[in-house]
């Protein structure tokens, strides 16, 4: 009987049942589905009921969910949206300011220099999956703010990788300019080459393949082929040190303009997969947090860390966004949109814990900070920014005012 409850079939059924509960909770409290899914994850996870733990099976499904979600989001964007000069400024300042803020706070609370460096490193992260899903849910993916957030978040992932490499080397006493240069070249080369190869080679190949008698007989073939490439892009992204979701996003961007006549829609097919697996991903963010590990000392540090984590992203990303031509409201939207740390900061925290750089207390604080920043953004978006107001822009994309 015990083997029945540990079987993949039962666990999958239970996770989807829990996800349905998350949608019901979100409906009752009139919030984003992301909030309901995370809250129900907290409820069934170790924090409250303990029905589900963060097993390898749950982690694997959640990872697939994040990859598929960003693959779908990629269909909404062009490569030029990512490479806008404004996004580089938003990402750069949005990494420097949070790193300084996190490091300063850890020093203020009396942590050693190694722990302080790693706290700052965790604060640099941005989880593109959470904000992208909320914007998609609200139908705001084509706004100037959304384009700035997604583009800056992809660049942020590269910069955060560099910060992680530098911090690890500094703490370990093996800092090397050559090593950092190699990491930078690999990350940038992957984004450029993967995007170019997808746009110029793969997308055209898919169009030609769609016209063949073989695809007329098996119209699902191209969708399977595209999903294979999405996961392949995700794998190569991880191989160069980037997040897998960045690779999947680049794949989605590459296939955006593929017009198929005989095959099933790539975007529509991926969206069905996203509905299932992305729900599990958001539930997992609640499951991974264990509130029983929180001590009174950690509560104070956690509250301060969460406040600093939000303010440093809002300031560090909002000001460059404003200087880059966005209106005041959209600049704040960008700042809050870059605030969720999500699974990215959790991974950084785990690396620090396993390397012996940070202790269990700091690890718990970083995980819960990641969770709180993830929850706050959907709440702010739904209850503050998107209540009928919008920004207007001139022909060059510069903000010229706000209206209703």
Secondary structure, DSSP 8 states (H G I E B T S, - for coil): -HHHHTSHHHHHHHHHHHHHHHHHHHHHHT--HHHHHHHHHHHHSTTTT-S----HHHHHHHHHHHHHHHHHHHTT--HHHHS-HHHHHHHHHHHHHHHHHHHHHHHHTT--HHHHHHHHHHHT---HHHHHHHHHHHT-TTSHHHHHHHHHHHHHHHHHHHHHHHHHHHHHT---HHHHHHHHHHHHHHHHHHHHHIIIIIHHHHHHHHTSHHHHH-TTHHHHHHHHHHHHHHHHHHHTTS-HHHHHHHHHHHTTT---SSS--HHHHHHHHHHHHHHHHHHHHHHT--GGG--HHHHHHHHHHHHHHHHHHHHHHHHHHHHTT--HHHHHHHHHHTT--HHHHHHHHHHHHHTTSS-HHHHHHHHHHHHHHHHHHHHHIIIII-SS-EEEE-TTS-EEEEE-
